[in-house]
Amino acid sequence: MIDGMSVERKEKRERVKKAKVREKEKMGDKAASVIDKKAIALSIEQGKKQPRVAFYSPFSSILLNYLKNTRPRFSISEEVASIIEAELNRRYPLLSSYIKRALSRRKS
């Protein structure tokens, strides 16, 4: 323990801090600190009506179909969702956490 905080916890806090800085750099300081609540509400509504995401990528299609053809019970949809969600959480941690909180409040 260092200063009452475990090394692992301190490292995690630093990773989150760096991710937030990267997000601010991508979005611009003002945009990163202000989340448009109307845009979030509209986006949640749209995402619930049409939760599918599509993109054009023959390479991805071939790779995922190979896995589907060679692994029992392999789900392309579950794999793609897992990959995309993990990357979006990594790239946009502030926005991701805000959306997760908004979704959990709407379930209650």
Backbone as numpy.savetxt, mean C-alpha at the origin, in Angstrom:
# Nx Ny Nz CAx CAy CAz Cx Cy Cz
18.76 -2.56 25.13 17.93 -1.37 25.13 18.81 -0.12 25.13
18.37 0.83 24.36 19.06 2.11 24.30 18.05 3.18 24.65
18.33 3.95 25.69 17.43 5.02 26.13 16.00 4.53 26.32
15.82 3.35 26.90 14.48 2.84 27.18 13.76 2.29 25.94
14.43 2.23 24.81 13.79 1.76 23.57 14.66 0.65 22.98
14.04 -0.45 22.58 14.80 -1.55 22.01 15.41 -1.12 20.68
16.50 -1.76 20.31 17.19 -1.45 19.06 16.26 -1.71 17.88
15.53 -2.81 17.93 14.60 -3.13 16.84 13.55 -2.05 16.67
13.00 -1.60 17.76 11.95 -0.56 17.71 12.53 0.74 17.16
13.74 1.07 17.59 14.39 2.29 17.12 14.66 2.19 15.61
15.11 1.02 15.14 15.37 0.83 13.71 14.07 0.94 12.92
13.00 0.36 13.45 11.71 0.43 12.76 11.24 1.88 12.67
11.39 2.62 13.75 10.99 4.02 13.77 11.77 4.81 12.72
13.06 4.52 12.58 13.89 5.19 11.57 13.44 4.84 10.16
13.09 3.57 9.91 12.61 3.15 8.58 11.32 3.88 8.22
10.41 3.98 9.19 9.14 4.68 8.95 9.40 6.15 8.66
10.30 6.75 9.43 10.63 8.16 9.24 11.21 8.39 7.84
12.10 7.49 7.39 12.69 7.61 6.05 11.63 7.44 4.98
10.70 6.52 5.18 9.62 6.29 4.21 8.75 7.54 4.10
8.47 8.17 5.23 7.66 9.39 5.22 8.39 10.51 4.49
9.68 10.60 4.65 10.46 11.61 3.95 10.42 11.35 2.44
10.57 10.08 2.06 10.51 9.73 0.62 9.15 10.12 0.05
8.08 9.84 0.80 6.74 10.18 0.33 6.58 11.69 0.18
7.09 12.45 1.14 7.00 13.91 1.05 7.76 14.41 -0.16
8.91 13.79 -0.44 9.69 14.20 -1.61 8.92 13.92 -2.89
8.21 12.80 -2.94 7.44 12.46 -4.14 6.24 13.38 -4.31
5.54 13.66 -3.23 4.30 14.42 -3.30 4.50 15.92 -3.12
5.64 16.34 -2.61 5.84 17.74 -2.26 5.39 17.92 -0.82
6.09 18.72 -0.06 5.81 18.86 1.37 4.37 19.22 1.67
3.80 20.17 0.94 2.43 20.61 1.22 1.43 19.49 0.94
1.58 18.81 -0.20 0.65 17.75 -0.58 0.72 16.58 0.39
1.92 16.27 0.89 2.08 15.12 1.79 1.44 15.37 3.14
1.44 16.62 3.59 0.91 16.89 4.92 -0.60 17.12 4.92
-1.19 17.35 3.74 -2.62 17.60 3.64 -3.25 16.51 2.77
-4.14 15.74 3.37 -4.84 14.70 2.61 -6.25 15.21 2.34
-6.63 15.21 1.10 -7.93 15.70 0.67 -9.01 14.69 1.07
-9.79 15.03 2.09 -10.79 14.10 2.62 -11.90 13.80 1.60
-12.24 14.78 0.77 -13.25 14.55 -0.26 -12.74 13.56 -1.30
-11.47 13.70 -1.66 -10.87 12.78 -2.63 -10.79 11.37 -2.05
-10.48 11.26 -0.76 -10.44 9.95 -0.10 -11.82 9.31 -0.13
-12.85 10.08 0.25 -14.22 9.55 0.28 -14.64 9.09 -1.11
-14.35 9.90 -2.13 -14.68 9.53 -3.50 -13.91 8.28 -3.94
-12.64 8.22 -3.58 -11.81 7.08 -3.95 -12.28 5.80 -3.27
-12.71 5.90 -2.01 -13.23 4.72 -1.30 -14.51 4.24 -1.98
-15.37 5.17 -2.31 -16.62 4.82 -3.00 -16.32 4.13 -4.33
-15.41 4.70 -5.10 -15.04 4.11 -6.40 -14.39 2.74 -6.22
-13.51 2.63 -5.23 -12.81 1.37 -4.98 -13.74 0.26 -4.55
-14.79 0.62 -3.80 -15.76 -0.40 -3.38 -16.66 -0.82 -4.54
-17.01 0.12 -5.41 -17.84 -0.23 -6.57 -17.07 -1.07 -7.58
-15.81 -0.72 -7.80 -14.99 -1.43 -8.79 -13.61 -1.69 -8.18
-13.47 -2.78 -7.43 -12.20 -3.05 -6.76 -11.11 -3.66 -7.65
-11.43 -3.90 -8.90 -10.43 -4.51 -9.79 -9.48 -3.46 -10.33
-8.22 -3.87 -10.45 -7.18 -3.03 -11.05 -6.63 -3.81 -12.23
-6.50 -3.17 -13.37 -6.01 -3.87 -14.56 -4.84 -3.11 -15.16
-3.92 -3.84 -15.74 -2.80 -3.22 -16.43 -2.32 -4.14 -17.54
-1.64 -3.58 -18.51 -1.16 -4.33 -19.65 0.29 -4.73 -19.43
0.55 -6.02 -19.34 1.91 -6.50 -19.17 2.00 -7.96 -19.58
2.39 -8.22 -20.85 2.54 -9.61 -21.28 3.51 -10.39 -20.40
4.60 -9.76 -19.98 5.58 -10.44 -19.13 4.93 -10.92 -17.83
4.22 -10.01 -17.14 3.56 -10.37 -15.88 2.53 -11.47 -16.10
1.78 -11.35 -17.17 0.76 -12.35 -17.48 1.38 -13.73 -17.68
2.46 -13.77 -18.43 3.13 -15.06 -18.69 3.66 -15.66 -17.39
4.34 -14.84 -16.61 4.93 -15.33 -15.36 3.84 -15.84 -14.42
2.79 -15.07 -14.23 1.72 -15.47 -13.32 0.95 -16.69 -13.82
0.73 -16.77 -15.12 0.06 -17.96 -15.66 0.94 -19.20 -15.53
2.25 -19.04 -15.65 3.15 -20.17 -15.42 2.99 -20.68 -13.99
2.99 -19.73 -13.04 2.82 -20.13 -11.64 1.47 -20.81 -11.41
0.44 -20.28 -12.04 -0.89 -20.88 -11.90 -0.91 -22.31 -12.47
-0.20 -22.53 -13.57 -0.18 -23.84 -14.22 0.74 -24.84 -13.53
1.62 -24.37 -12.67 2.58 -25.28 -12.04 2.42 -25.42 -10.53
1.62 -24.57 -9.92 1.43 -24.64 -8.46 -0.04 -24.88 -8.14
-0.32 -25.95 -7.42 -1.71 -26.21 -7.05 -2.28 -25.07 -6.21
-3.50 -24.70 -6.47 -4.25 -23.68 -5.74 -3.61 -22.29 -5.77
-2.75 -22.03 -6.76 -2.14 -20.71 -6.89 -3.19 -19.74 -7.41
-3.30 -18.58 -6.78 -4.27 -17.57 -7.18 -3.53 -16.34 -7.72
-3.73 -16.08 -9.00 -3.12 -14.90 -9.61 -3.61 -13.65 -8.89
-4.89 -13.56 -8.66 -5.48 -12.38 -8.03 -4.89 -12.13 -6.64
-4.79 -13.15 -5.83 -4.23 -13.00 -4.48 -2.76 -12.58 -4.53
-2.01 -13.16 -5.45 -0.59 -12.84 -5.58 -0.38 -11.39 -6.01
-1.12 -10.97 -7.03 -0.99 -9.60 -7.52 -1.43 -8.60 -6.45
-2.54 -8.86 -5.78 -3.01 -7.97 -4.72 -1.97 -7.84 -3.61
-1.38 -8.95 -3.23 -0.37 -8.95 -2.17 0.85 -8.11 -2.57
1.32 -8.30 -3.79 2.49 -7.56 -4.28 2.19 -6.06 -4.37
1.07 -5.72 -4.97 0.73 -4.31 -5.17 0.49 -3.61 -3.83
-0.26 -4.25 -2.94 -0.53 -3.62 -1.65 0.75 -3.40 -0.84
1.65 -4.38 -0.86 2.91 -4.23 -0.13 3.73 -3.07 -0.70
3.78 -2.96 -2.00 4.56 -1.88 -2.62 3.91 -0.52 -2.40
2.59 -0.44 -2.48 1.91 0.83 -2.22 2.10 1.25 -0.76
2.05 0.30 0.17 2.31 0.61 1.58 3.73 1.13 1.78
4.68 0.55 1.04 6.08 0.97 1.15 6.27 2.37 0.55
5.67 2.62 -0.60 5.87 3.90 -1.29 5.07 5.05 -0.68
3.88 4.75 -0.18 2.99 5.80 0.33 2.49 5.46 1.73
3.38 5.40 2.72 2.96 4.96 4.06 1.93 5.86 4.72
2.04 7.16 4.57 1.07 8.07 5.20 -0.31 7.90 4.59
-0.38 7.91 3.29 -1.65 7.75 2.61 -2.25 6.38 2.88
-1.41 5.35 2.88 -1.88 3.99 3.17 -2.50 3.89 4.57
-1.82 4.44 5.56 -2.35 4.35 6.92 -3.65 5.15 7.05
-3.74 6.28 6.38 -4.96 7.08 6.43 -6.13 6.31 5.81
-5.88 5.67 4.67 -6.93 4.90 3.99 -7.35 3.70 4.85
-6.39 3.02 5.45 -6.72 1.87 6.31 -7.61 2.30 7.48
-7.26 3.44 8.10 -8.09 3.95 9.20 -9.48 4.32 8.71
-9.56 4.96 7.56 -10.87 5.36 7.01 -11.72 4.13 6.71
-11.12 3.10 6.17 -11.86 1.86 5.88 -12.33 1.18 7.14
-11.49 1.15 8.18 -11.88 0.48 9.42 -13.01 1.25 10.12
-13.01 2.57 10.01 -14.10 3.37 10.60 -15.41 3.12 9.88
-15.36 2.92 8.57 -16.57 2.70 7.79 -17.18 1.32 8.07
-16.34 0.36 8.46 -16.84 -0.99 8.78 -17.63 -0.97 10.08
-17.21 -0.12 11.01 -17.84 -0.07 12.34 -19.22 0.54 12.29
